[in-house]
Amino acid sequence: MKASILTGPEQNQVMEIPKPKVNSDQVLIKVKYCGVCASELSPWRQGAVKKEQRILGHEGMGVIEEVGNNVKGFSKGDRVTGIFHQAFAEFTVADYRDILKVPDGLENIDSIGEPLSCLVSGASRTIVNFGDTVAIIGLGFVGLGFMQLMKNKGAGRIIAIDVRRESLENAKRFGADEVYLANEVPEKYKVKKWSEIGQGVDVSVDTTGSPHGLELAGNMAAAHGVLSIVGYHQSNQGIREINMQLWNWKALTVINAHERRNRVHVEAMKSIMTLIENGRFNMKDMITDVYSLEEVDQGFKNISTKPNGFIKSVIKVSN
């Protein structure tokens, strides 16, 4: 089979390697699509360790080719998504307890479940009351997706913030009520000292994974508000300096909106597949760049350079 192998820093090469073999609890999947995720930017930039043949890609969907002896509920030919690994390849394997069937009404490209499960599990943790004002800082794929889910949870007003004007236009298309560049957020939406109590927003969400994004999100949360940390903080080993005094006296509810239990992720995928199928979540318009298996590196470069029109890259592995 063909696979995109990480051979050096920011360099993949398509090679022929053997198909993986399934154990009794696994299924063999012919990969159709796999999303390109910012969480793999670091290993992509670093390259392979020594002479290992590393295959990236964990946001996959495809069709079952073979099932192990203990597999229940799945058959050859089922379209599935779930918790995949090494999915920048024609075939990969997955534990049958970590996958789910794709609803008949969904197109393949709409059915890349793993990034959607991250959104749903994070949104489920984030406390939102009907009518709340919610600020979303960072308007890439995660921010735009989270914004849609906050509206589904009953947010009364969405304030969208980014450093790029194009991102603000995207937010308007996906239903934001107000948009601001990060350095132009009105002071009425910030609470940084006692005299500003009564200002701010009910729910403040950082999807940037950056120190500046987290700082702005902390400043925007109202007294007794919710601060939800959705961004994946990787730079500087994830070490951050925060104003704990500010967070303390504002009595914030601080939420780590990340999930590590596979079973929860699978249930989250089921939920959002229903939303997509019924027109309550727009996945299709957030996928802006589709590349071949030979173009995995370009998919990663787009995350770093953010060319015009970019929201998310997906690799089309097979027809």
Secondary structure as UniProt FT lines:
FT   STRAND          2..8
FT   TURN            9..10
FT   STRAND          11..16
FT   TURN            24..25
FT   STRAND          26..35
FT   HELIX           38..40
FT   HELIX           41..46
FT   TURN            50..51
FT   STRAND          59..67
FT   TURN            69..70
FT   TURN            76..77
FT   STRAND          79..82
FT   STRAND          91..95
FT   HELIX           96..98
FT   STRAND          99..101
FT   TURN            104..105
FT   HELIX           108..110
FT   HELIX           113..125
FT   TURN            130..131
FT   STRAND          133..137
FT   HELIX           141..152
FT   TURN            153..154
FT   STRAND          157..162
FT   HELIX           165..173
FT   TURN            174..175
FT   STRAND          178..181
FT   HELIX           182..184
FT   HELIX           187..189
FT   HELIX           194..196
FT   TURN            197..198
FT   STRAND          201..206
FT   HELIX           211..220
FT   STRAND          221..229
FT   HELIX           235..238
FT   HELIX           244..249
FT   TURN            250..251
FT   STRAND          253..256
FT   HELIX           262..277
FT   TURN            278..279
FT   HELIX           284..286
FT   STRAND          289..292
FT   HELIX           293..295
FT   HELIX           296..305
FT   TURN            308..309
FT   STRAND          313..316
//
